[in-house]
Amino acid sequence: QLQLVESGGGLVQPGGSLRLSCAASGFPLDYYAIGWFRQAPGKEREGVSCISSSGGSTDYADSVKGRFTISRDNAKNTVYLQMNSPKPEDTAVYYCAADLGPAASYYCHLGAPRYDYWGQGTQVTVSS
């Protein structure tokens, strides 16, 4: 079975940086597209970024474009989300999820219902 574990969350100041990791076990990660999602208290879950299994296609929410970068190291079965210049409104629980769909090698999407496996989440708090 595939297991996803997020790490790297914590407290960061505005203008700082943080790197989240999503480590997979039980199945090779190169078969999955990976998405990062976040959910703040009282708000719906939001797609933040995603990357195809090949790494050739990525997408970002408008709110994080130019600040966040998604990448993957399939040899290490790990996907990263580099968060630069975080803002207080980025505060949320961040989840990674895996999509094993047939197009995962070529495309990714930010719609949560398409993802098959989810991690438990990691808290990110942006505050001065």
TORNU-110661 format. One record per residue (C-alpha): residue number from 1; residue in three letters; z, x, y. Coordinates in steps of 0.1 Angstrom, whole numbers, plus 5000, padded with zeros to 4 digits. Example, Ala and Ser with C-alpha at 12.3 -4.5 7.8 and 13.67 -1.06 7.14 Angstrom:
ATOM_num_residuo_z_x_y
ATOM_1_Ala_5078_5123_4955
ATOM_2_Ser_5071_5137_4989
***
This chain:
ATOM_num_residuo_z_x_y
ATOM_1_Gln_5000_5000_5000
ATOM_2_Leu_4993_5011_5035
ATOM_3_Gln_5023_5018_5057
ATOM_4_Leu_5022_5024_5095
ATOM_5_Val_5050_5040_5114
ATOM_6_Glu_5051_5044_5152
ATOM_7_Ser_5070_5072_5169
ATOM_8_Gly_5073_5089_5202
ATOM_9_Gly_5086_5060_5223
ATOM_10_Gly_5115_5064_5247
ATOM_11_Leu_5123_5065_5284
ATOM_12_Val_5098_5081_5308
ATOM_13_Gln_5096_5083_5345
ATOM_14_Pro_5067_5069_5365
ATOM_15_Gly_5041_5097_5369
ATOM_16_Gly_5053_5114_5337
ATOM_17_Ser_5036_5114_5303
ATOM_18_Leu_5043_5102_5268
ATOM_19_Arg_5025_5105_5235
ATOM_20_Leu_5029_5078_5209
ATOM_21_Ser_5020_5085_5172
ATOM_22_Cys_5010_5062_5145
ATOM_23_Ala_5013_5078_5111
ATOM_24_Ala_4998_5062_5080
ATOM_25_Ser_5007_5066_5044
ATOM_26_Gly_4996_5052_5011
ATOM_27_Phe_4959_5050_5019
ATOM_28_Pro_4935_5073_5038
ATOM_29_Leu_4935_5065_5075
ATOM_30_Asp_4898_5073_5079
ATOM_31_Tyr_4890_5039_5063
ATOM_32_Tyr_4907_5020_5091
ATOM_33_Ala_4901_5012_5127
ATOM_34_Ile_4934_5015_5146
ATOM_35_Gly_4945_4994_5175
ATOM_36_Trp_4975_4998_5198
ATOM_37_Phe_4992_4967_5211
ATOM_38_Arg_5022_4960_5233
ATOM_39_Gln_5045_4932_5240
ATOM_40_Ala_5069_4929_5269
ATOM_41_Pro_5097_4903_5270
ATOM_42_Gly_5084_4869_5277
ATOM_43_Lys_5048_4879_5275
ATOM_44_Glu_5021_4876_5248
ATOM_45_Arg_5010_4905_5227
ATOM_46_Glu_4983_4925_5245
ATOM_47_Gly_4957_4948_5231
ATOM_48_Val_4959_4982_5248
ATOM_49_Ser_4934_5004_5230
ATOM_50_Cys_4916_5009_5198
ATOM_51_Ile_4895_5034_5179
ATOM_52_Ser_4870_5031_5151
ATOM_53_Ser_4877_5049_5118
ATOM_54_Ser_4851_5075_5126
ATOM_55_Gly_4865_5080_5161
ATOM_56_Gly_4832_5074_5176
ATOM_57_Ser_4840_5041_5194
ATOM_58_Thr_4870_5033_5216
ATOM_59_Asp_4881_5006_5239
ATOM_60_Tyr_4908_5001_5265
ATOM_61_Ala_4924_4973_5284
ATOM_62_Asp_4914_4974_5320
ATOM_63_Ser_4951_4979_5330
ATOM_64_Val_4953_5013_5312
ATOM_65_Lys_4918_5027_5317
ATOM_66_Gly_4919_5062_5331
ATOM_67_Arg_4955_5066_5323
ATOM_68_Phe_4958_5062_5285
ATOM_69_Thr_4938_5080_5258
ATOM_70_Ile_4935_5072_5222
ATOM_71_Ser_4926_5097_5196
ATOM_72_Arg_4929_5103_5158
ATOM_73_Asp_4933_5131_5134
ATOM_74_Asn_4922_5117_5101
ATOM_75_Ala_4932_5149_5082
ATOM_76_Lys_4968_5142_5093
ATOM_77_Asn_4965_5104_5089
ATOM_78_Thr_4977_5100_5124
ATOM_79_Val_4965_5082_5155
ATOM_80_Tyr_4978_5090_5190
ATOM_81_Leu_4981_5072_5223
ATOM_82_Gln_4985_5096_5252
ATOM_83_Met_5001_5078_5281
ATOM_84_Asn_4996_5095_5314
ATOM_85_Ser_5010_5083_5348
ATOM_86_Pro_5028_5054_5332
ATOM_87_Lys_5039_5025_5354
ATOM_88_Pro_5070_5002_5351
ATOM_89_Glu_5047_4974_5340
ATOM_90_Asp_5038_4995_5309
ATOM_91_Thr_5073_4989_5296
ATOM_92_Ala_5070_4971_5263
ATOM_93_Val_5073_4975_5225
ATOM_94_Tyr_5041_4993_5213
ATOM_95_Tyr_5027_4985_5179
ATOM_96_Cys_4999_5001_5160
ATOM_97_Ala_4978_4982_5135
ATOM_98_Ala_4950_4989_5110
ATOM_99_Asp_4917_4970_5105
ATOM_100_Leu_4900_4975_5071
ATOM_101_Gly_4870_4954_5080
ATOM_102_Pro_4835_4965_5069
ATOM_103_Ala_4826_4975_5104
ATOM_104_Ala_4856_4996_5110
ATOM_105_Ser_4836_5028_5108
ATOM_106_Tyr_4816_5018_5138
ATOM_107_Tyr_4835_4994_5160
ATOM_108_Cys_4870_4984_5170
ATOM_109_His_4884_4954_5188
ATOM_110_Leu_4915_4944_5208
ATOM_111_Gly_4921_4911_5191
ATOM_112_Ala_4953_4911_5171
ATOM_113_Pro_4942_4885_5144
ATOM_114_Arg_4916_4909_5131
ATOM_115_Tyr_4942_4935_5121
ATOM_116_Asp_4956_4936_5085
ATOM_117_Tyr_4985_4959_5087
ATOM_118_Trp_5011_4965_5114
ATOM_119_Gly_5039_4990_5121
ATOM_120_Gln_5073_4981_5133
ATOM_121_Gly_5069_4991_5169
ATOM_122_Thr_5084_5017_5192
ATOM_123_Gln_5100_5009_5226
ATOM_124_Val_5085_5025_5257
ATOM_125_Thr_5105_5021_5289
ATOM_126_Val_5091_5033_5322
ATOM_127_Ser_5117_5036_5349
ATOM_128_Ser_5129_5060_5376
***
